[in-house]
Amino acid sequence: MTTDSNQPAHRRLRARFVAISWRDLAVSFGPVVLVSIAAIWLAVWLVKPAPPRTVTLSAGPEGSSFWNAAQRYKAILARDGITLNVLPSEGSRQNVERLADEKQNVDLGLVQGGVSQGLDVDGLVSLGSVFYAPISVFYRGERVTKLSDLTGKRIAIGREGSGARALSLTLLKANGIEPGGSTTLTAYDGQEAAQALTDGRVDAAMLTGDTATGPTMGKLIRTPGVHLMDFAQADAYTRRFTYLNQLTLPRGVFDLGRNLPAHPVHVISPTVELVARDSLHPALSDLLIEAAKEVHGKANVLQRAGEFPSAQVHEFPISDDAARYYQSGKGFLYRHLPFWIASLADRIVVLLVPIIVVLIPAFRLVPSLYSWRVKSRLYRWYGALIALEREALADDAHTEYRSLRHRLDAIEAAVNRLKIPLAYADQFYVLREHIGFVRQRLDAMNAESNAAGDVASGAGATGEEGVRGA
């Protein structure tokens, strides 16, 4: 029987004790790193990228009220390093068409209410209404208070593709006046329509939106024989066409000295909305509304100070970013930091969320994972040791002693070659003690088995001698 003092060389202690097991540490960190990468990737994917430095706005004809407003936006955005490309257009209708066509490189457009009928406007949102665009009907001759009074006359309704023309056709149709009838509808607009009315080439001119500039209206209101129509049915129009508002021009608002107009005039007016694709960056949304506030926020003959921009919308849903702005204003970072620094900080804050929510708890699990990883190597041999001991307790274990002892030696040799951090040396030595305990028990059981065999053998020999003697 082999004693502990004569252990073979392959069972000598060759365990490597280290301060830390880098392999176990790497394996422990692995799941945490993968989860962290996934969380950060998800945050980056969900967070919009940095706002573009260039955006494109479809405005209106050069020199129109839409064009002039867009030029002011451009100057304001330039202060924050944003380049606004302003595209001339035929008016609101074409602006909507450009926005609805994904092939067009257009991000924004000024759109007068009532011009998007028949167009696919899915994916378009409003940043809010920015100013009124009253429908001003100037006429010659007898007093006119209803559009139906213009039946059979010559009316300038705006150029093809313009918002003024689209809205004029809608309102005239509601009064029984349509192209091809007894009423002549011409494509004059703006200054051209005003000149045609002055020269007597048309009997009335419907101006609205980008065609109703201040100089044009001022010229017409002072022209002898030309009158501004007082909409007697203004309230009815606002009920039937929800995108229209009723406005009242007080006496003398155009010229106090000459008292023009001589009496209050009721007009109907859509609002002009700043429309964008729903992919517009949130930071740009705030910046554009701020620009609109600077351009359109002052009082004039049609509005009170601070009335625009507003969340008043009609044909396009208000964007989530615009709704948040109108409810709570600019974000904290954008109120206190320059635009580009705030934009960067805003995205960094969002990226910190997965770090705080995922990474910190995950890294707190690393010590537990590391401890489990190291202990699992020891527990593995405990399982083998228990299985061996159970076999040793079997009735026929004495016949398998050499095999069991050889397996126990192999277990001990494997344990002695383990690479164990010093912090777990106590558990390592406890395992070696348990291996020694099983060896002693196995040897004791084998000794008992051998002794019992000797006794049985001796008894058999004695009986055999007695038989021979007899």
C-alpha positions as CSV (number, residue, x, y, z in Angstrom):
1,M,0.0,0.0,0.0
2,T,1.4,3.4,-1.0
3,T,1.8,5.9,1.8
4,D,1.6,9.7,1.5
5,S,5.3,10.0,2.1
6,N,5.9,8.1,-1.1
7,Q,3.7,10.0,-3.4
8,P,4.8,9.8,-7.1
9,A,6.3,12.9,-8.6
10,H,3.3,13.6,-10.8
11,R,1.2,14.2,-7.7
12,R,3.5,16.7,-6.1
13,L,2.1,20.3,-5.6
14,R,2.6,22.2,-8.7
15,A,-0.3,24.7,-8.4
16,R,0.4,28.2,-9.7
17,F,-0.7,30.9,-7.4
18,V,-1.2,34.3,-9.0
19,A,-2.4,37.6,-7.8
20,I,-5.3,37.5,-10.3
21,S,-6.3,35.3,-13.1
22,W,-6.5,37.4,-16.2
23,R,-8.2,34.7,-18.2
24,D,-11.0,34.4,-15.7
25,L,-11.2,38.1,-15.5
26,A,-11.6,38.3,-19.3
27,V,-14.2,35.7,-19.3
28,S,-16.1,37.5,-16.5
29,F,-15.9,40.8,-18.2
30,G,-16.9,39.3,-21.6
31,P,-20.7,39.2,-21.1
32,V,-20.6,42.6,-19.5
33,V,-18.7,44.1,-22.4
34,L,-21.0,42.6,-24.9
35,V,-24.1,43.9,-23.1
36,S,-22.4,47.3,-22.8
37,I,-21.6,47.5,-26.5
38,A,-25.2,46.4,-27.4
39,A,-26.6,49.1,-25.1
40,I,-24.4,51.8,-26.5
41,W,-25.1,50.8,-30.0
42,L,-28.8,50.8,-29.4
43,A,-28.5,54.3,-27.9
44,V,-26.5,55.6,-30.8
45,W,-29.1,54.0,-33.2
46,L,-32.0,55.6,-31.4
47,V,-30.4,59.0,-31.0
48,K,-30.5,61.3,-34.0
49,P,-27.1,62.2,-35.4
50,A,-25.7,65.7,-35.2
51,P,-28.0,68.3,-36.9
52,P,-27.0,69.0,-40.5
53,R,-25.2,72.3,-41.2
54,T,-27.3,72.9,-44.4
55,V,-31.0,72.9,-44.9
56,T,-33.2,73.9,-47.8
57,L,-36.4,75.9,-47.7
58,S,-38.8,76.3,-50.6
59,A,-40.2,79.8,-50.3
60,G,-42.0,81.7,-53.1
61,P,-41.3,84.1,-56.0
62,E,-38.3,86.4,-55.4
63,G,-39.5,89.6,-53.8
64,S,-42.7,88.1,-52.4
65,S,-43.5,88.1,-48.7
66,F,-42.6,84.4,-48.4
67,W,-39.2,85.1,-50.1
68,N,-38.5,88.0,-47.8
69,A,-39.4,86.0,-44.7
70,A,-37.1,83.2,-45.8
71,Q,-34.2,85.6,-46.3
72,R,-34.6,86.8,-42.8
73,Y,-34.6,83.2,-41.5
74,K,-31.4,82.6,-43.4
75,A,-29.6,85.5,-41.7
76,I,-30.8,84.4,-38.3
77,L,-29.8,80.7,-38.8
78,A,-26.4,81.8,-40.0
79,R,-25.6,83.1,-36.5
80,D,-25.6,79.5,-35.3
81,G,-23.6,78.2,-38.2
82,I,-26.6,76.8,-40.2
83,T,-26.7,77.5,-43.9
84,L,-30.3,78.0,-45.2
85,N,-30.6,77.5,-48.9
86,V,-33.7,79.4,-50.1
87,L,-35.4,78.1,-53.3
88,P,-37.7,80.3,-55.3
89,S,-41.0,78.7,-56.2
90,E,-44.4,79.4,-57.7
91,G,-45.9,79.5,-54.2
92,S,-47.4,77.4,-51.5
93,R,-48.8,74.7,-53.8
94,Q,-45.4,74.0,-55.4
95,N,-43.8,74.1,-51.9
96,V,-46.0,71.3,-50.8
97,E,-45.3,69.3,-54.0
98,R,-41.6,69.6,-53.4
99,L,-41.9,68.5,-49.8
100,A,-44.1,65.5,-50.7
101,D,-41.6,64.4,-53.4
102,E,-38.8,62.5,-51.6
103,K,-36.6,63.0,-54.7
104,Q,-36.6,66.7,-54.1
105,N,-33.8,68.0,-51.8
106,V,-36.1,70.2,-49.8
107,D,-36.5,70.2,-46.0
108,L,-38.9,73.0,-45.3
109,G,-41.5,75.1,-47.0
110,L,-43.8,78.1,-46.3
111,V,-47.3,76.8,-47.0
112,Q,-50.5,78.8,-46.9
113,G,-53.6,77.0,-45.6
114,G,-56.0,75.6,-48.1
115,V,-53.7,74.6,-50.9
116,S,-52.8,70.9,-50.3
117,Q,-56.0,69.3,-51.5
118,G,-55.3,66.3,-53.7
119,L,-51.7,66.0,-52.6
120,D,-50.2,63.2,-50.5
121,V,-49.0,65.0,-47.4
122,D,-48.1,61.9,-45.3
123,G,-44.8,62.4,-43.7
124,L,-45.2,66.2,-43.5
125,V,-45.5,68.0,-40.2
126,S,-46.0,71.6,-39.2
127,L,-43.7,73.6,-37.0
128,G,-46.6,76.0,-36.4
129,S,-48.3,78.9,-38.0
130,V,-46.1,82.0,-38.5
131,F,-48.3,84.7,-39.9
132,Y,-51.7,85.5,-41.4
133,A,-52.1,85.7,-45.2
134,P,-55.4,87.5,-45.6
135,I,-57.5,87.1,-48.8
136,S,-57.7,90.7,-50.1
137,V,-60.3,91.2,-52.8
138,F,-59.9,94.5,-54.6
139,Y,-62.6,95.5,-57.2
140,R,-63.9,98.3,-59.3
141,G,-67.5,99.5,-59.7
142,E,-70.5,98.9,-57.5
143,R,-70.1,97.8,-53.9
144,V,-69.3,94.1,-53.6
145,T,-69.7,92.2,-50.3
146,K,-70.0,88.6,-51.5
147,L,-67.8,86.7,-54.0
148,S,-70.9,85.6,-55.8
149,D,-71.4,89.3,-56.8
150,L,-68.4,88.8,-59.1
151,T,-70.2,86.3,-61.3
152,G,-69.7,87.2,-65.0
153,K,-66.8,89.6,-64.3
154,R,-63.1,89.4,-65.0
155,I,-61.1,88.2,-62.0
156,A,-57.3,87.9,-61.5
157,I,-56.8,84.8,-59.3
158,G,-53.0,84.3,-59.4
159,R,-50.5,82.4,-61.5
160,E,-50.6,78.7,-62.1
161,G,-49.1,76.7,-59.2
162,S,-49.5,79.5,-56.6
163,G,-51.3,79.1,-53.3
164,A,-53.3,82.2,-54.1
165,R,-54.8,80.6,-57.2
166,A,-55.6,77.3,-55.4
167,L,-57.4,79.1,-52.6
168,S,-59.2,81.5,-54.9
169,L,-60.5,78.6,-57.0
170,T,-61.7,76.8,-53.9
171,L,-63.6,79.9,-52.6
172,L,-65.0,80.9,-56.0
173,K,-66.3,77.3,-56.5
174,A,-68.1,77.5,-53.2
175,N,-69.9,80.6,-54.7
176,G,-70.8,78.8,-58.0
177,I,-67.9,80.3,-60.0
178,E,-65.7,77.9,-61.9
179,P,-63.3,77.9,-64.8
180,G,-65.1,77.6,-68.2
181,G,-68.2,79.5,-67.0
182,S,-69.3,83.1,-67.7
183,T,-66.7,84.5,-65.3
184,T,-63.3,85.1,-66.8
185,L,-60.4,83.9,-64.5
186,T,-57.0,85.3,-65.4
187,A,-53.5,84.3,-64.2
188,Y,-52.4,87.7,-63.0
189,D,-50.9,88.0,-59.6
190,G,-49.2,90.5,-57.3
191,Q,-48.0,93.7,-59.0
192,E,-49.2,92.4,-62.4
193,A,-52.8,91.9,-61.0
194,A,-52.7,95.3,-59.3
195,Q,-51.6,97.0,-62.6
196,A,-54.3,95.1,-64.6
197,L,-57.0,96.3,-62.1
198,T,-55.7,99.8,-62.2
199,D,-55.7,99.8,-66.0
200,G,-59.2,98.3,-66.2
201,R,-58.2,95.0,-67.8
202,V,-59.8,93.1,-64.9
203,D,-62.7,93.9,-62.7
204,A,-61.4,92.3,-59.5
205,A,-58.1,90.9,-58.1
206,M,-57.9,88.2,-55.4
207,L,-54.6,88.6,-53.6
208,T,-53.3,86.4,-50.8
209,G,-50.2,84.9,-49.3
210,D,-47.0,85.9,-51.1
211,T,-48.9,88.0,-53.6
212,A,-50.4,90.4,-51.1
213,T,-47.3,92.5,-50.3
214,G,-47.5,95.7,-48.4
215,P,-46.6,97.9,-51.3
216,T,-49.1,96.2,-53.6
217,M,-52.0,96.6,-51.2
218,G,-50.9,100.2,-50.3
219,K,-51.0,101.1,-54.0
220,L,-54.4,99.6,-54.6
221,I,-56.1,101.1,-51.5
222,R,-55.0,104.5,-52.6
223,T,-56.1,104.1,-56.3
224,P,-59.2,106.1,-57.1
225,G,-62.2,103.8,-58.0
226,V,-60.6,100.7,-56.4
227,H,-62.2,99.3,-53.2
228,L,-61.3,96.6,-50.7
229,M,-64.1,94.1,-50.4
230,D,-65.7,93.7,-46.9
231,F,-66.6,90.0,-46.5
232,A,-70.2,90.1,-45.2
233,Q,-70.1,86.3,-44.9
234,A,-66.7,86.1,-43.1
235,D,-68.1,84.1,-40.2
236,A,-69.7,81.6,-42.5
237,Y,-66.4,81.1,-44.4
238,T,-64.5,80.3,-41.2
239,R,-67.2,77.7,-40.3
240,R,-67.1,76.0,-43.6
241,F,-63.3,76.2,-44.2
242,T,-61.6,75.4,-40.9
243,Y,-58.3,76.7,-42.1
244,L,-59.6,80.2,-42.4
245,N,-59.7,82.9,-39.7
246,Q,-61.8,86.1,-39.6
247,L,-59.8,89.4,-39.2
248,T,-61.1,92.9,-39.0
249,L,-59.1,95.8,-40.5
250,P,-60.0,98.9,-38.5
251,R,-60.7,102.3,-40.0
252,G,-57.7,104.2,-41.2
253,V,-55.3,101.3,-40.7
254,F,-53.6,101.9,-44.1
255,D,-53.7,105.7,-44.1
256,L,-54.8,107.6,-41.0
257,G,-54.7,111.0,-42.7
258,R,-56.9,109.9,-45.6
259,N,-58.9,107.5,-43.4
260,L,-58.3,104.4,-45.5
261,P,-60.2,102.3,-45.3
262,A,-63.1,104.5,-44.4
263,H,-64.9,101.8,-42.4
264,P,-63.9,98.6,-40.7
265,V,-63.3,95.8,-43.2
266,H,-63.9,92.1,-42.5
267,V,-61.5,89.8,-44.3
268,I,-60.9,86.1,-44.1
269,S,-57.4,84.7,-43.8
270,P,-55.6,81.4,-43.7
271,T,-52.4,81.2,-41.8
272,V,-49.0,80.4,-43.3
273,E,-47.4,77.4,-41.7
274,L,-43.7,76.4,-41.6
275,V,-44.0,72.8,-42.9
276,A,-41.2,70.3,-42.8
277,R,-40.6,66.6,-43.4
278,D,-41.0,64.5,-40.3
279,S,-37.3,63.6,-40.5
280,L,-36.2,67.1,-39.6
281,H,-33.7,67.1,-36.8
282,P,-35.2,68.2,-33.4
283,A,-32.5,70.7,-32.7
284,L,-33.2,72.4,-36.1
285,S,-36.9,72.5,-35.3
286,D,-36.2,74.6,-32.2
287,L,-33.8,76.8,-34.1
288,L,-36.4,77.5,-36.8
289,I,-39.2,78.3,-34.4
290,E,-36.9,80.7,-32.7
291,A,-36.1,82.3,-36.0
292,A,-39.8,82.5,-36.8
293,K,-40.4,84.1,-33.4
294,E,-37.8,86.8,-34.2
295,V,-39.2,87.5,-37.6
296,H,-43.0,87.3,-37.0
297,G,-43.4,87.9,-33.3
298,K,-43.9,91.6,-33.4
299,A,-47.3,93.4,-33.7
300,N,-48.6,94.7,-37.0
301,V,-51.9,95.7,-38.5
302,L,-53.1,92.1,-38.6
303,Q,-51.7,90.5,-35.4
304,R,-50.8,91.2,-31.8
305,A,-47.3,91.0,-30.4
306,G,-46.3,87.4,-29.5
307,E,-49.3,85.9,-31.5
308,F,-46.9,84.1,-33.9
309,P,-45.4,81.6,-34.2
310,S,-48.1,79.5,-32.6
311,A,-49.3,75.9,-32.4
312,Q,-52.3,76.8,-34.5
313,V,-52.4,74.3,-37.4
314,H,-54.9,73.1,-39.9
315,E,-53.9,70.8,-42.6
316,F,-50.7,69.4,-41.2
317,P,-50.2,67.8,-37.8
318,I,-48.0,69.6,-35.4
319,S,-44.6,67.9,-35.0
320,D,-43.8,66.3,-31.6
321,D,-40.7,68.5,-31.3
322,A,-42.7,71.7,-32.1
323,A,-45.4,70.7,-29.6
324,R,-42.8,70.2,-26.9
325,Y,-41.3,73.6,-27.8
326,Y,-44.6,75.4,-27.6
327,Q,-45.3,73.7,-24.3
328,S,-42.0,74.2,-22.5
329,G,-39.7,76.2,-24.7
330,K,-36.1,75.5,-25.6
331,G,-34.4,72.7,-23.7
332,F,-32.1,73.5,-20.8
333,L,-28.9,73.0,-22.7
334,Y,-30.0,75.1,-25.6
335,R,-31.0,77.9,-23.3
336,H,-27.6,78.1,-21.7
337,L,-25.1,77.0,-24.2
338,P,-24.2,77.8,-27.8
339,F,-26.2,75.8,-30.4
340,W,-23.4,73.3,-31.5
341,I,-22.1,72.8,-27.9
342,A,-25.7,72.2,-26.7
343,S,-26.3,69.8,-29.6
344,L,-23.2,67.8,-28.7
345,A,-24.0,67.8,-25.0
346,D,-27.6,66.7,-25.7
347,R,-26.4,63.6,-27.5
348,I,-23.7,62.8,-24.9
349,V,-26.4,62.9,-22.2
350,V,-28.5,60.4,-24.1
351,L,-25.5,58.1,-24.5
352,L,-24.8,58.3,-20.8
353,V,-28.2,56.7,-20.1
354,P,-27.2,53.2,-21.0
355,I,-23.9,53.7,-19.1
356,I,-25.8,54.6,-16.0
357,V,-28.7,52.1,-16.4
358,V,-26.8,49.2,-17.8
359,L,-23.0,49.5,-17.3
360,I,-22.9,50.4,-13.6
361,P,-25.1,47.5,-12.4
362,A,-23.4,45.2,-14.9
363,F,-19.9,46.0,-13.6
364,R,-21.1,45.4,-10.1
365,L,-21.7,41.8,-11.2
366,V,-18.1,41.3,-12.4
367,P,-16.7,40.3,-8.9
368,S,-19.4,37.7,-8.5
369,L,-18.8,36.4,-12.0
370,Y,-15.1,36.3,-11.4
371,S,-15.5,34.4,-8.1
372,W,-17.9,32.0,-9.7
373,R,-15.5,31.4,-12.5
374,V,-12.6,30.5,-10.2
375,K,-14.6,28.5,-7.8
376,S,-16.2,26.5,-10.6
377,R,-12.8,25.0,-11.4
378,L,-12.6,23.7,-7.8
379,Y,-16.2,22.6,-7.7
380,R,-15.7,20.5,-10.8
381,W,-13.2,18.3,-8.9
382,Y,-15.5,18.1,-5.9
383,G,-18.1,16.5,-8.2
384,A,-15.5,14.0,-9.4
385,L,-14.5,13.3,-5.8
386,I,-18.0,12.7,-4.6
387,A,-18.7,10.3,-7.5
388,L,-15.5,8.4,-6.7
389,E,-16.4,8.1,-3.0
390,R,-19.8,6.7,-3.9
391,E,-18.3,4.0,-6.0
392,A,-15.9,3.2,-3.1
393,L,-18.9,2.6,-0.8
394,A,-20.3,-0.1,-3.2
395,D,-20.1,-3.7,-2.0
396,D,-17.6,-4.8,-4.7
397,A,-15.4,-1.7,-4.3
398,H,-12.5,-3.9,-3.0
399,T,-12.2,-5.5,-6.4
400,E,-11.9,-2.0,-8.0
401,Y,-9.4,-0.6,-5.6
402,R,-6.6,-0.1,-8.0
403,S,-8.8,1.6,-10.5
404,L,-10.3,3.9,-7.9
405,R,-6.9,4.7,-6.5
406,H,-5.6,5.5,-10.0
407,R,-8.6,7.9,-10.6
408,L,-8.0,9.6,-7.2
409,D,-4.4,10.1,-8.1
410,A,-5.4,11.6,-11.4
411,I,-7.8,14.0,-9.6
412,E,-5.1,15.1,-7.2
413,A,-2.6,15.6,-10.0
414,A,-5.1,17.7,-11.9
415,V,-5.9,19.8,-8.8
416,N,-2.3,20.3,-8.1
417,R,-1.8,21.8,-11.6
418,L,-4.6,24.4,-11.2
419,K,-3.9,28.1,-11.6
420,I,-5.5,29.7,-8.6
421,P,-5.5,33.3,-7.5
422,L,-4.0,33.8,-4.0
423,A,-7.4,35.0,-2.7
424,Y,-8.7,31.5,-3.2
425,A,-5.7,29.6,-1.8
426,D,-7.7,28.6,1.3
427,Q,-10.4,26.8,-0.8
428,F,-7.7,25.1,-2.8
429,Y,-6.1,23.6,0.3
430,V,-9.5,22.6,1.7
431,L,-10.0,20.6,-1.6
432,R,-6.6,18.9,-1.2
433,E,-7.5,18.0,2.4
434,H,-10.7,16.4,1.2
435,I,-8.8,14.5,-1.5
436,G,-6.5,13.2,1.3
437,F,-9.6,12.3,3.4
438,V,-11.0,10.3,0.5
439,R,-7.7,8.5,0.0
440,Q,-7.4,7.6,3.7
441,R,-10.9,6.3,3.6
442,L,-10.3,4.3,0.5
443,D,-7.1,2.8,1.9
444,A,-8.9,2.0,5.2
445,M,-11.7,0.3,3.3
446,N,-9.2,-1.7,1.2
447,A,-7.3,-2.7,4.4
448,E,-10.5,-3.9,6.0
449,S,-11.4,-5.8,2.9
450,N,-8.0,-7.4,2.8
451,A,-8.1,-8.4,6.5
452,A,-11.5,-9.9,6.1
453,G,-10.2,-11.9,3.1
454,D,-7.2,-13.1,5.2
455,V,-9.5,-14.3,8.0
456,A,-11.8,-16.1,5.5
457,S,-8.7,-17.6,3.8
458,G,-7.3,-18.8,7.2
459,A,-10.6,-20.3,8.3
460,G,-10.8,-22.2,5.0
461,A,-7.4,-23.6,5.4
462,T,-8.1,-24.9,8.9
463,G,-11.2,-26.6,7.8
464,E,-9.4,-28.2,5.0
465,E,-6.7,-29.6,7.3
466,G,-9.4,-31.1,9.6
467,V,-10.9,-32.9,6.8
468,R,-7.6,-34.4,5.8
469,G,-7.0,-35.5,9.4
470,A,-10.3,-37.3,9.6
